[in-house]
Amino acid sequence: MEVNLFIFIPVVFAAGIGAGIATGIFLANKASVRKKECVTIGASTVSGRGAFALKKISDGDIIERCPALEVTDKDIGGELLNYVFYGSNESARLVVMGNGMLFNHSSTPNVAYYREESALGPELVLYALRNIRKGEELFYSYGDEWWSTRQ
């Protein structure tokens, strides 16, 4: 039996396109499983910019995992000093990516954070301390040490 190339090539081509479309649909469905954003940045009720809940957040939920870059305290100066976190030792500082550095302070916070090492480096993990309403501003405590270094 002889293969008719005028039929074989279009059939293989169509099968390839079909497989590509099926793979795209599968990957798109996988991507939609990712956690939806739950934070937006807007004008704060306290000072400058602030972070706000885009939806209801339950007590204990992880709000955001922020990749961080650890640098020395000598690398940080000026206004940036107000937007970094303490690092793994006294002279280390974390420059946090994402929305994490825009949460304002409150002595009665609704958010807390911890540092976690990932395969790609340090991350600051922000989580809810209580149920948070949609539209509510998100706050964590900067801590006594932060305030004692400022006037």
Stockholm file with secondary structure:
# STOCKHOLM 1.0

chainA/1-151         MEVNLFIFIPVVFAAGIGAGIATGIFLANKASVRKKECVTIGASTVSGRGAFALKKISDGDIIERCPALEVTDKDIGGELLNYVFYGSNESARLVVMGNGMLFNHSSTPNVAYYREESALGPELVLYALRNIRKGEELFYSYGDEWWSTRQ
#=GR chainA/1-151 SS CCCCHHHHHHHHHHHHHHHHHHHHHHHHHHHHTSCCCCEEEEECSSSSEEEEESSCBCTTCEEEEEEEEEEEGGGCCGGGGGGEEECSSTTEEEEECGGGGGCEECSSCSEEEEEEEETTEEEEEEEESSCBCTTCEEEECCCHHHHHTCC
#=GC SS_cons         CCCCHHHHHHHHHHHHHHHHHHHHHHHHHHHHTSCCCCEEEEECSSSSEEEEESSCBCTTCEEEEEEEEEEEGGGCCGGGGGGEEECSSTTEEEEECGGGGGCEECSSCSEEEEEEEETTEEEEEEEESSCBCTTCEEEECCCHHHHHTCC
//
